[in-house]
Structure formats: structure tokens, C-alpha cells
Amino acid sequence: MILNEYKYPTALLVKTLTADALDGRLWTYQESPAYHIDQAAALAYDDTLSPLEKKETSDQVLFDLMARSFVE
């Protein structure tokens, strides 16, 4: 994998649990179609749920920073 092929490399980082987990194979990333959603339908569904208290945790902030890190 050439790092510069991906704009958001931190989102692609993995830690293998065993030394031979990747078995010498090359892997590629393919975005799931699940990420392509109808925003209007999602908001309509959200309106059917009970409201929750909006808050932000330190873990969410850290994840947001890492997920938005990119290379150009």
C-alpha cells in the first residue's frame, strides 16, 4: 500500500493480533455502499426517536481529530 494513495490514512490503520494475520497478502480498501445514505431519509428516521441529551466526550474529540487527519 502506498500511503499517499489515501487521503485519510489514520482511518485505515490496523493492529494485527498475530504476526501472520495478513499472511503476506496485499490488501486494498473499498468503501462500503452503506456509507452512501439518503440524508433526508436518515433525518426523517431520527425524528422518530426519543430526543437524547447532546454532549461530547474526550474520546469523541480524539477520534474526530484522528479521523479527520489527512495527507495531501
N, C-alpha and C positions, 0 to 999 in steps of 0.2 A: 504494500500500500504506500503510495506517495502522499505524504501528509498534505501537500498543497492542493491536492485534488478535492479536498473537502473544506468547506468554508467554516464549519463548526466542529473542529477535531475533538474538543473536550467531550462532546456528546457521544463520540464514538469510542472513548477509552473503555477498556475492559481489563479485568484482572482474572487471569486463568487460575483455576483451583488446583490443577495438576500440571506438571511440566509438559506433558504430552497432549494437553487438551486440544490444541489446534492441529496436532498430528502433521505438522509441516505443510499444511494446505494453505492456500491463499484464499482470503475471504473478501467479499465485496458487500457494500451496504446498499440496500434497496428500500426506499421509503415505502411504508405500508399505505395502501389506499385508505386505511382507517383515519389517516390524518386529513384527508380531503372531505370535510363535512359541510353540510348546508348550515351556515351560521344562523339563518333565520329559524330553521327547524330546531337547532340547539337552544336558541334563546327562548323559543316557544315552550320547549320541554322544561327548561329551567324555571319558567314561570309557574309550572305545575307543582314545584317542590316547595316545601316549607322554607321560609327565609332562615338563614344562618347568620350568626354574628361574623362580620368581616374582621379578620385580623391577620397579621403577618408574623411568622416566626423567624428566628435567626437562620434556621435550616433552609427555609424557603428563599431567603435573601441570598444565602451562599449558593444554593442550586441555581438561582436565576443568574447570578454573576457568572458561574461556570458555564451554564448552558448558552449564554449569550456571547461567550468568548469566541472570537473567530480570527482567521488568518486570511489576509488578502495579499 
